[in-house]
Amino acid sequence: MDFRLTEEQELLLESLREVMARDCTEDYMKECYEKGEHPMKFVQALMDNGFGMLGVPEEHGGTPVDNLTMMLVAEEITKNGGPHFVFGQALSIADMLHFGSEEQIADTMAEVQRGGVAFVLGFTEPQAGSDSSAAATTYTRKNGKVYINGHKTFMSGALRAPYMLCLARNSEEAGNADKRNAFSMWWVPMNAPGIKIEKLEKIGWHMQDTCEVYLEDVEVEEKDLVGVEGNGFMQVLYNFEMERLLMAASVLGMAECAFEDAVRYANQRVQFGKTIGSFQLIQEKLTFMKAKIENMKNMVYKCAWEVDNGLPVQISSAIAKLYCAQAANEVIDDALQIMGGIGYTKDARISRLWLDARVFRIGGGTDEIMIHAAGRAILKQYK
């Protein structure tokens, strides 16, 4: 494996840094964070400069690139202080491009080409977090229509997305919790009668809304089925590995951002007549922070290389997500410790990184689920 960047990758990342220096300043990020606003100026800048359609198939108006390049861009955005959720549409829409009808794909791409988020994932429910098979939202056929009833939660972007990719159980199988082939996916307009959205207040991620969504007799049609009826649960799993890898790359960039801020501060902050970077306890922190970042890089880049070479990544994607989420939180926490009181104020972006990083150990699969996913696969290898 050769992880040296190609000339094209170098130029792409340099162009991205120029865009971010102009349209993703720390003052702008701070303003969006404090107001709880989506950073639309930055999103539009990414679209205008070709990053919004990066990785999208050419037939849909995008620019195809390999997965390693995608991870490098995701890392670079958060490394420079940007929010992780502004990039990765090519991976998030993979479900629709693979399973959606022509009409559903057209709806998706029209929104993506405008720089928007086409849909939210309606999978998680109050009683069905890690255990997606416990989802209780149902669909019922009546008078030639389909009616959906249920309660979805932790839906990021629900206030902005025009559609929900909704996982629902056939109401005739509602009493059979173990029957996974009772699940189907439905393409649900978020403005349909019977949908009620309530915003959740979070300790971090203030630039991205997260909501509860209630569905009461929400009417859809047979054409709104996504993929194959009864195959919804397996369709949910289709893109999980790439989602985990993207999250690992994003939180890696956050760790690098925090690390670089801490190193610069250690070179400038004077206590007891010396820069604090001259003290061995600070040097020890920085050294182990750097080691963790290098481990994270190796895991993310290797996993992306494996995907690009057609190798299985069930284990490596789960381990990358698990390790990077934990290690990044440790790096960011140490960075805040080095910066001391100033790091705990809103004037320092380390405080924002510290708040936002914690959820990466929960969303996209908890630490515990990553261990379960990797552990089972590891055991199978040695049977």
Contacts in CASP RR format, 6 or more apart in sequence:
PFRMAT RR
TARGET T0000
AUTHOR 0000-0000-0000
METHOD contacts of the structure
MODEL  1
MDFRLTEEQELLLESLREVMARDCTEDYMKECYEKGEHPMKFVQALMDNG
FGMLGVPEEHGGTPVDNLTMMLVAEEITKNGGPHFVFGQALSIADMLHFG
SEEQIADTMAEVQRGGVAFVLGFTEPQAGSDSSAAATTYTRKNGKVYING
HKTFMSGALRAPYMLCLARNSEEAGNADKRNAFSMWWVPMNAPGIKIEKL
EKIGWHMQDTCEVYLEDVEVEEKDLVGVEGNGFMQVLYNFEMERLLMAAS
VLGMAECAFEDAVRYANQRVQFGKTIGSFQLIQEKLTFMKAKIENMKNMV
YKCAWEVDNGLPVQISSAIAKLYCAQAANEVIDDALQIMGGIGYTKDARI
SRLWLDARVFRIGGGTDEIMIHAAGRAILKQYK
1 301 0 8 1.000
1 302 0 8 1.000
1 305 0 8 1.000
3 301 0 8 1.000
3 305 0 8 1.000
5 13 0 8 1.000
5 72 0 8 1.000
9 69 0 8 1.000
9 72 0 8 1.000
12 69 0 8 1.000
12 72 0 8 1.000
12 73 0 8 1.000
13 72 0 8 1.000
13 73 0 8 1.000
13 76 0 8 1.000
15 49 0 8 1.000
16 49 0 8 1.000
16 51 0 8 1.000
16 73 0 8 1.000
16 76 0 8 1.000
16 77 0 8 1.000
16 80 0 8 1.000
17 76 0 8 1.000
17 80 0 8 1.000
19 45 0 8 1.000
19 46 0 8 1.000
19 49 0 8 1.000
19 51 0 8 1.000
20 42 0 8 1.000
20 77 0 8 1.000
20 80 0 8 1.000
20 81 0 8 1.000
20 82 0 8 1.000
22 45 0 8 1.000
23 41 0 8 1.000
23 42 0 8 1.000
23 45 0 8 1.000
24 39 0 8 1.000
24 42 0 8 1.000
24 45 0 8 1.000
24 80 0 8 1.000
24 81 0 8 1.000
24 82 0 8 1.000
26 81 0 8 1.000
26 349 0 8 1.000
28 39 0 8 1.000
28 41 0 8 1.000
28 42 0 8 1.000
29 39 0 8 1.000
29 81 0 8 1.000
29 82 0 8 1.000
29 83 0 8 1.000
29 207 0 8 1.000
29 349 0 8 1.000
29 352 0 8 1.000
30 346 0 8 1.000
30 349 0 8 1.000
30 352 0 8 1.000
31 37 0 8 1.000
32 38 0 8 1.000
32 39 0 8 1.000
32 206 0 8 1.000
32 207 0 8 1.000
33 206 0 8 1.000
33 207 0 8 1.000
33 352 0 8 1.000
34 206 0 8 1.000
34 346 0 8 1.000
36 206 0 8 1.000
36 207 0 8 1.000
37 207 0 8 1.000
38 160 0 8 1.000
38 207 0 8 1.000
38 208 0 8 1.000
38 209 0 8 1.000
39 82 0 8 1.000
39 83 0 8 1.000
39 86 0 8 1.000
39 207 0 8 1.000
42 82 0 8 1.000
42 86 0 8 1.000
43 86 0 8 1.000
43 115 0 8 1.000
43 116 0 8 1.000
44 115 0 8 1.000
46 52 0 8 1.000
46 86 0 8 1.000
46 87 0 8 1.000
47 53 0 8 1.000
47 114 0 8 1.000
47 115 0 8 1.000
50 63 0 8 1.000
51 73 0 8 1.000
51 87 0 8 1.000
52 87 0 8 1.000
52 88 0 8 1.000
52 89 0 8 1.000
52 112 0 8 1.000
52 115 0 8 1.000
53 61 0 8 1.000
53 62 0 8 1.000
53 63 0 8 1.000
53 89 0 8 1.000
53 90 0 8 1.000
53 112 0 8 1.000
53 113 0 8 1.000
54 62 0 8 1.000
54 63 0 8 1.000
54 65 0 8 1.000
54 69 0 8 1.000
54 70 0 8 1.000
54 73 0 8 1.000
54 87 0 8 1.000
54 90 0 8 1.000
55 62 0 8 1.000
55 63 0 8 1.000
55 64 0 8 1.000
55 65 0 8 1.000
55 70 0 8 1.000
55 90 0 8 1.000
56 62 0 8 1.000
56 63 0 8 1.000
56 64 0 8 1.000
56 89 0 8 1.000
56 90 0 8 1.000
56 93 0 8 1.000
56 109 0 8 1.000
56 112 0 8 1.000
57 64 0 8 1.000
57 97 0 8 1.000
58 64 0 8 1.000
60 97 0 8 1.000
60 105 0 8 1.000
60 109 0 8 1.000
61 109 0 8 1.000
61 113 0 8 1.000
66 304 0 8 1.000
66 308 0 8 1.000
67 242 0 8 1.000
67 245 0 8 1.000
67 304 0 8 1.000
67 307 0 8 1.000
67 308 0 8 1.000
68 301 0 8 1.000
68 304 0 8 1.000
68 305 0 8 1.000
68 308 0 8 1.000
70 88 0 8 1.000
70 90 0 8 1.000
70 91 0 8 1.000
70 246 0 8 1.000
70 304 0 8 1.000
71 245 0 8 1.000
71 246 0 8 1.000
71 249 0 8 1.000
71 300 0 8 1.000
71 301 0 8 1.000
71 304 0 8 1.000
72 249 0 8 1.000
73 87 0 8 1.000
74 84 0 8 1.000
74 87 0 8 1.000
74 88 0 8 1.000
74 246 0 8 1.000
74 249 0 8 1.000
74 250 0 8 1.000
75 249 0 8 1.000
75 250 0 8 1.000
75 252 0 8 1.000
75 253 0 8 1.000
75 256 0 8 1.000
75 300 0 8 1.000
76 253 0 8 1.000
77 83 0 8 1.000
77 84 0 8 1.000
77 86 0 8 1.000
77 87 0 8 1.000
77 250 0 8 1.000
77 253 0 8 1.000
78 84 0 8 1.000
78 250 0 8 1.000
78 251 0 8 1.000
78 252 0 8 1.000
78 253 0 8 1.000
78 254 0 8 1.000
78 256 0 8 1.000
78 257 0 8 1.000
79 253 0 8 1.000
79 254 0 8 1.000
79 256 0 8 1.000
79 257 0 8 1.000
79 260 0 8 1.000
80 257 0 8 1.000
81 254 0 8 1.000
81 257 0 8 1.000
81 349 0 8 1.000
81 353 0 8 1.000
83 207 0 8 1.000
83 208 0 8 1.000
83 356 0 8 1.000
84 247 0 8 1.000
84 250 0 8 1.000
84 251 0 8 1.000
84 254 0 8 1.000
85 156 0 8 1.000
85 207 0 8 1.000
85 208 0 8 1.000
88 246 0 8 1.000
89 112 0 8 1.000
89 115 0 8 1.000
89 117 0 8 1.000
91 239 0 8 1.000
91 242 0 8 1.000
91 243 0 8 1.000
91 246 0 8 1.000
92 117 0 8 1.000
92 239 0 8 1.000
92 243 0 8 1.000
93 108 0 8 1.000
93 109 0 8 1.000
93 112 0 8 1.000
93 118 0 8 1.000
94 238 0 8 1.000
94 239 0 8 1.000
94 242 0 8 1.000
95 165 0 8 1.000
95 226 0 8 1.000
95 235 0 8 1.000
95 238 0 8 1.000
95 239 0 8 1.000
96 104 0 8 1.000
96 105 0 8 1.000
96 108 0 8 1.000
96 118 0 8 1.000
96 119 0 8 1.000
96 165 0 8 1.000
96 226 0 8 1.000
97 105 0 8 1.000
97 108 0 8 1.000
98 238 0 8 1.000
99 185 0 8 1.000
99 226 0 8 1.000
99 227 0 8 1.000
99 228 0 8 1.000
99 235 0 8 1.000
99 238 0 8 1.000
100 187 0 8 1.000
100 226 0 8 1.000
100 227 0 8 1.000
101 223 0 8 1.000
101 226 0 8 1.000
101 227 0 8 1.000
103 223 0 8 1.000
104 187 0 8 1.000
104 224 0 8 1.000
104 226 0 8 1.000
107 118 0 8 1.000
107 162 0 8 1.000
107 163 0 8 1.000
107 187 0 8 1.000
108 118 0 8 1.000
108 119 0 8 1.000
108 163 0 8 1.000
109 118 0 8 1.000
110 118 0 8 1.000
111 117 0 8 1.000
111 118 0 8 1.000
111 161 0 8 1.000
111 162 0 8 1.000
112 118 0 8 1.000
116 160 0 8 1.000
117 157 0 8 1.000
117 160 0 8 1.000
117 161 0 8 1.000
118 161 0 8 1.000
118 162 0 8 1.000
118 163 0 8 1.000
119 161 0 8 1.000
119 162 0 8 1.000
119 163 0 8 1.000
119 164 0 8 1.000
119 165 0 8 1.000
119 187 0 8 1.000
120 155 0 8 1.000
120 156 0 8 1.000
120 157 0 8 1.000
120 158 0 8 1.000
120 161 0 8 1.000
120 163 0 8 1.000
120 164 0 8 1.000
120 165 0 8 1.000
120 190 0 8 1.000
120 213 0 8 1.000
121 155 0 8 1.000
121 164 0 8 1.000
121 165 0 8 1.000
122 152 0 8 1.000
122 155 0 8 1.000
122 164 0 8 1.000
122 165 0 8 1.000
122 166 0 8 1.000
122 167 0 8 1.000
122 213 0 8 1.000
123 132 0 8 1.000
123 135 0 8 1.000
123 152 0 8 1.000
123 167 0 8 1.000
123 236 0 8 1.000
124 132 0 8 1.000
124 152 0 8 1.000
124 153 0 8 1.000
124 154 0 8 1.000
124 155 0 8 1.000
125 134 0 8 1.000
125 135 0 8 1.000
125 136 0 8 1.000
125 137 0 8 1.000
125 150 0 8 1.000
125 151 0 8 1.000
125 152 0 8 1.000
125 153 0 8 1.000
126 151 0 8 1.000
126 153 0 8 1.000
127 134 0 8 1.000
127 136 0 8 1.000
128 134 0 8 1.000
128 135 0 8 1.000
128 136 0 8 1.000
130 365 0 8 1.000
130 366 0 8 1.000
130 368 0 8 1.000
130 369 0 8 1.000
132 167 0 8 1.000
132 233 0 8 1.000
132 236 0 8 1.000
133 177 0 8 1.000
133 178 0 8 1.000
133 180 0 8 1.000
133 183 0 8 1.000
133 233 0 8 1.000
134 177 0 8 1.000
135 167 0 8 1.000
135 168 0 8 1.000
135 169 0 8 1.000
135 183 0 8 1.000
136 150 0 8 1.000
136 151 0 8 1.000
136 169 0 8 1.000
136 174 0 8 1.000
137 148 0 8 1.000
137 149 0 8 1.000
137 150 0 8 1.000
137 151 0 8 1.000
137 152 0 8 1.000
137 166 0 8 1.000
137 167 0 8 1.000
137 168 0 8 1.000
137 169 0 8 1.000
137 215 0 8 1.000
138 148 0 8 1.000
138 149 0 8 1.000
138 150 0 8 1.000
138 168 0 8 1.000
138 169 0 8 1.000
138 170 0 8 1.000
138 171 0 8 1.000
138 174 0 8 1.000
139 146 0 8 1.000
139 147 0 8 1.000
139 148 0 8 1.000
139 149 0 8 1.000
139 168 0 8 1.000
139 169 0 8 1.000
139 170 0 8 1.000
139 171 0 8 1.000
139 184 0 8 1.000
139 186 0 8 1.000
140 146 0 8 1.000
140 147 0 8 1.000
140 149 0 8 1.000
140 171 0 8 1.000
141 147 0 8 1.000
144 222 0 8 1.000
145 219 0 8 1.000
145 220 0 8 1.000
145 221 0 8 1.000
146 186 0 8 1.000
146 219 0 8 1.000
146 220 0 8 1.000
146 221 0 8 1.000
146 222 0 8 1.000
146 224 0 8 1.000
146 225 0 8 1.000
147 217 0 8 1.000
147 218 0 8 1.000
147 219 0 8 1.000
147 220 0 8 1.000
148 166 0 8 1.000
148 168 0 8 1.000
148 186 0 8 1.000
148 188 0 8 1.000
148 215 0 8 1.000
148 217 0 8 1.000
148 218 0 8 1.000
148 220 0 8 1.000
149 215 0 8 1.000
149 216 0 8 1.000
149 217 0 8 1.000
149 218 0 8 1.000
150 168 0 8 1.000
150 214 0 8 1.000
150 215 0 8 1.000
150 216 0 8 1.000
151 212 0 8 1.000
151 213 0 8 1.000
151 214 0 8 1.000
151 215 0 8 1.000
152 164 0 8 1.000
152 166 0 8 1.000
152 212 0 8 1.000
152 213 0 8 1.000
152 214 0 8 1.000
152 215 0 8 1.000
153 200 0 8 1.000
153 212 0 8 1.000
153 213 0 8 1.000
154 200 0 8 1.000
154 210 0 8 1.000
154 363 0 8 1.000
155 164 0 8 1.000
155 210 0 8 1.000
155 211 0 8 1.000
155 212 0 8 1.000
155 213 0 8 1.000
156 205 0 8 1.000
156 208 0 8 1.000
156 209 0 8 1.000
156 210 0 8 1.000
156 211 0 8 1.000
157 208 0 8 1.000
157 209 0 8 1.000
157 210 0 8 1.000
157 211 0 8 1.000
158 164 0 8 1.000
158 190 0 8 1.000
158 197 0 8 1.000
158 209 0 8 1.000
158 210 0 8 1.000
158 211 0 8 1.000
158 213 0 8 1.000
159 197 0 8 1.000
159 199 0 8 1.000
159 209 0 8 1.000
159 211 0 8 1.000
160 209 0 8 1.000
161 190 0 8 1.000
162 189 0 8 1.000
162 190 0 8 1.000
162 191 0 8 1.000
163 187 0 8 1.000
163 188 0 8 1.000
163 189 0 8 1.000
163 190 0 8 1.000
164 187 0 8 1.000
164 188 0 8 1.000
164 190 0 8 1.000
164 213 0 8 1.000
165 185 0 8 1.000
165 186 0 8 1.000
165 187 0 8 1.000
165 188 0 8 1.000
165 226 0 8 1.000
166 185 0 8 1.000
166 186 0 8 1.000
166 187 0 8 1.000
166 188 0 8 1.000
166 215 0 8 1.000
167 183 0 8 1.000
167 184 0 8 1.000
167 185 0 8 1.000
167 232 0 8 1.000
167 233 0 8 1.000
167 236 0 8 1.000
168 183 0 8 1.000
168 184 0 8 1.000
168 185 0 8 1.000
168 186 0 8 1.000
169 182 0 8 1.000
169 183 0 8 1.000
170 182 0 8 1.000
170 183 0 8 1.000
170 184 0 8 1.000
170 230 0 8 1.000
172 182 0 8 1.000
173 179 0 8 1.000
173 182 0 8 1.000
176 182 0 8 1.000
180 233 0 8 1.000
180 234 0 8 1.000
181 230 0 8 1.000
181 231 0 8 1.000
181 233 0 8 1.000
182 230 0 8 1.000
183 230 0 8 1.000
183 231 0 8 1.000
183 232 0 8 1.000
183 233 0 8 1.000
183 236 0 8 1.000
184 225 0 8 1.000
184 226 0 8 1.000
184 228 0 8 1.000
184 229 0 8 1.000
184 230 0 8 1.000
184 231 0 8 1.000
184 232 0 8 1.000
185 225 0 8 1.000
185 226 0 8 1.000
185 227 0 8 1.000
185 232 0 8 1.000
185 235 0 8 1.000
185 236 0 8 1.000
186 220 0 8 1.000
186 224 0 8 1.000
186 225 0 8 1.000
186 226 0 8 1.000
187 220 0 8 1.000
187 224 0 8 1.000
187 225 0 8 1.000
187 226 0 8 1.000
188 195 0 8 1.000
188 215 0 8 1.000
188 218 0 8 1.000
188 220 0 8 1.000
188 224 0 8 1.000
190 197 0 8 1.000
192 218 0 8 1.000
192 219 0 8 1.000
192 220 0 8 1.000
193 218 0 8 1.000
193 219 0 8 1.000
194 214 0 8 1.000
194 215 0 8 1.000
194 216 0 8 1.000
194 217 0 8 1.000
194 218 0 8 1.000
195 213 0 8 1.000
195 214 0 8 1.000
195 215 0 8 1.000
195 216 0 8 1.000
195 218 0 8 1.000
196 213 0 8 1.000
196 214 0 8 1.000
196 216 0 8 1.000
197 211 0 8 1.000
197 212 0 8 1.000
197 213 0 8 1.000
197 214 0 8 1.000
198 211 0 8 1.000
198 212 0 8 1.000
198 213 0 8 1.000
198 214 0 8 1.000
199 209 0 8 1.000
199 210 0 8 1.000
199 211 0 8 1.000
200 210 0 8 1.000
200 211 0 8 1.000
200 212 0 8 1.000
202 210 0 8 1.000
202 359 0 8 1.000
203 355 0 8 1.000
203 358 0 8 1.000
204 355 0 8 1.000
204 356 0 8 1.000
204 358 0 8 1.000
204 359 0 8 1.000
205 355 0 8 1.000
205 356 0 8 1.000
205 359 0 8 1.000
226 232 0 8 1.000
226 235 0 8 1.000
227 235 0 8 1.000
228 235 0 8 1.000
240 364 0 8 1.000
241 307 0 8 1.000
241 313 0 8 1.000
241 314 0 8 1.000
241 317 0 8 1.000
241 318 0 8 1.000
242 307 0 8 1.000
242 317 0 8 1.000
243 364 0 8 1.000
244 317 0 8 1.000
244 318 0 8 1.000
244 320 0 8 1.000
244 321 0 8 1.000
244 364 0 8 1.000
244 365 0 8 1.000
244 370 0 8 1.000
245 300 0 8 1.000
245 303 0 8 1.000
245 304 0 8 1.000
245 307 0 8 1.000
245 313 0 8 1.000
245 317 0 8 1.000
245 320 0 8 1.000
245 321 0 8 1.000
247 321 0 8 1.000
247 324 0 8 1.000
247 325 0 8 1.000
247 360 0 8 1.000
247 363 0 8 1.000
247 364 0 8 1.000
248 296 0 8 1.000
248 299 0 8 1.000
248 300 0 8 1.000
248 303 0 8 1.000
248 317 0 8 1.000
248 320 0 8 1.000
248 321 0 8 1.000
248 323 0 8 1.000
248 324 0 8 1.000
248 325 0 8 1.000
249 300 0 8 1.000
249 304 0 8 1.000
249 324 0 8 1.000
250 360 0 8 1.000
251 324 0 8 1.000
251 325 0 8 1.000
251 328 0 8 1.000
251 357 0 8 1.000
251 360 0 8 1.000
252 293 0 8 1.000
252 296 0 8 1.000
252 297 0 8 1.000
252 300 0 8 1.000
252 324 0 8 1.000
252 328 0 8 1.000
253 328 0 8 1.000
254 328 0 8 1.000
254 332 0 8 1.000
254 353 0 8 1.000
254 356 0 8 1.000
254 357 0 8 1.000
255 289 0 8 1.000
255 292 0 8 1.000
255 293 0 8 1.000
255 296 0 8 1.000
255 324 0 8 1.000
255 327 0 8 1.000
255 328 0 8 1.000
255 331 0 8 1.000
255 332 0 8 1.000
255 357 0 8 1.000
256 293 0 8 1.000
257 349 0 8 1.000
257 353 0 8 1.000
258 331 0 8 1.000
258 332 0 8 1.000
258 335 0 8 1.000
258 336 0 8 1.000
258 350 0 8 1.000
258 353 0 8 1.000
258 354 0 8 1.000
259 286 0 8 1.000
259 289 0 8 1.000
259 290 0 8 1.000
259 293 0 8 1.000
259 331 0 8 1.000
259 335 0 8 1.000
261 335 0 8 1.000
261 339 0 8 1.000
261 348 0 8 1.000
261 349 0 8 1.000
261 350 0 8 1.000
262 286 0 8 1.000
262 289 0 8 1.000
262 334 0 8 1.000
262 335 0 8 1.000
262 336 0 8 1.000
262 338 0 8 1.000
262 339 0 8 1.000
262 350 0 8 1.000
263 286 0 8 1.000
265 276 0 8 1.000
265 338 0 8 1.000
265 339 0 8 1.000
265 342 0 8 1.000
266 275 0 8 1.000
266 276 0 8 1.000
266 277 0 8 1.000
266 282 0 8 1.000
266 286 0 8 1.000
266 338 0 8 1.000
267 275 0 8 1.000
267 277 0 8 1.000
268 275 0 8 1.000
269 275 0 8 1.000
269 276 0 8 1.000
269 277 0 8 1.000
270 276 0 8 1.000
276 282 0 8 1.000
276 338 0 8 1.000
277 283 0 8 1.000
277 286 0 8 1.000
282 338 0 8 1.000
285 334 0 8 1.000
285 337 0 8 1.000
285 338 0 8 1.000
286 338 0 8 1.000
288 334 0 8 1.000
289 330 0 8 1.000
289 331 0 8 1.000
289 334 0 8 1.000
289 335 0 8 1.000
292 327 0 8 1.000
292 328 0 8 1.000
292 330 0 8 1.000
292 331 0 8 1.000
293 327 0 8 1.000
293 331 0 8 1.000
295 323 0 8 1.000
295 327 0 8 1.000
296 320 0 8 1.000
296 323 0 8 1.000
296 324 0 8 1.000
296 327 0 8 1.000
296 328 0 8 1.000
299 316 0 8 1.000
299 319 0 8 1.000
299 320 0 8 1.000
299 323 0 8 1.000
299 324 0 8 1.000
300 320 0 8 1.000
300 324 0 8 1.000
302 316 0 8 1.000
303 313 0 8 1.000
303 316 0 8 1.000
303 317 0 8 1.000
303 320 0 8 1.000
306 312 0 8 1.000
306 313 0 8 1.000
306 316 0 8 1.000
307 313 0 8 1.000
314 373 0 8 1.000
314 374 0 8 1.000
314 377 0 8 1.000
315 374 0 8 1.000
315 375 0 8 1.000
315 377 0 8 1.000
315 378 0 8 1.000
318 370 0 8 1.000
318 371 0 8 1.000
318 373 0 8 1.000
318 374 0 8 1.000
318 377 0 8 1.000
319 370 0 8 1.000
319 374 0 8 1.000
321 364 0 8 1.000
321 365 0 8 1.000
321 370 0 8 1.000
322 367 0 8 1.000
322 370 0 8 1.000
322 371 0 8 1.000
322 374 0 8 1.000
324 360 0 8 1.000
325 357 0 8 1.000
325 360 0 8 1.000
325 361 0 8 1.000
325 367 0 8 1.000
326 361 0 8 1.000
326 367 0 8 1.000
328 357 0 8 1.000
328 360 0 8 1.000
329 357 0 8 1.000
329 358 0 8 1.000
329 360 0 8 1.000
329 361 0 8 1.000
332 350 0 8 1.000
332 353 0 8 1.000
332 354 0 8 1.000
332 357 0 8 1.000
333 354 0 8 1.000
335 350 0 8 1.000
335 353 0 8 1.000
336 343 0 8 1.000
336 344 0 8 1.000
336 350 0 8 1.000
336 351 0 8 1.000
336 354 0 8 1.000
339 348 0 8 1.000
339 350 0 8 1.000
342 348 0 8 1.000
343 350 0 8 1.000
343 351 0 8 1.000
344 351 0 8 1.000
345 351 0 8 1.000
346 352 0 8 1.000
361 367 0 8 1.000
END
